[in-house]
Amino acid sequence: MKRIRTAVLISGSGSNMVSLARAATSPAFPAAITLVLSSNPDAGGLEKARALGLDTQSVDHRSFGRDRAAFEHEIDAILLRHRIEFIALAGFMRVLTPDFVRRWAGRMVNIHPSLLPKFRGLDTHARVLGAGEREHGCTVHWVVADLDAGPNIAQLHVPVLPGDDETTLAARVLEAEHLLYPRALALALEQFAQKRTPIL
Ligand code: GRF
């Protein structure tokens, strides 16, 4: 089986990246994680990736000011150099332009800490608690130009327990994310392998 060269894009602690990288140590896993790219040179996830022996790069979004196209141009150049075929966003905190999303359509997935379509955007745990929800969870979805709006690939539900605060709830969801993302990425890659949409 030819494994699909996948980049994991991060901005922070990179715990989801680690769960993907661990899954990809199995030769049966359809992705080879051939690059970890961060929008933040100080991201803790970069150190974790190096410790796992992965190639890392960072493109500091701050040096591009508001020029998102230039920032993405740099990212695209790195992805091309590493012959990346597929992108897994994992805590990547930059909003991507419609152009970038179009170029990678059908080749880019994201993990979001809510049961989409509920609670798109930031601060999901606080909003779930504020809304009195009994259930929360995480979603892996295809990336489209609208934020957190692409078709779902897979979800995992967790309960909201009496006495939960943001910290306890976030920890429960993050544990679920680590279980979900490798399985969902494998599912996404099965779909991708059937279609092989070109990089535009
Ligand atoms: C996760 O909750 C992910 O769903 C969200 O950002 C967080 C990233 O955590 N998009 P980590 O960097 O993978 O530890």
Residues whose N, C-alpha, C, O or C-beta is under 5 A from the ligand:
A	BS01	GRF	G12 S13 G14 S15 N16 M17 A90 G91 I111 H112 P113
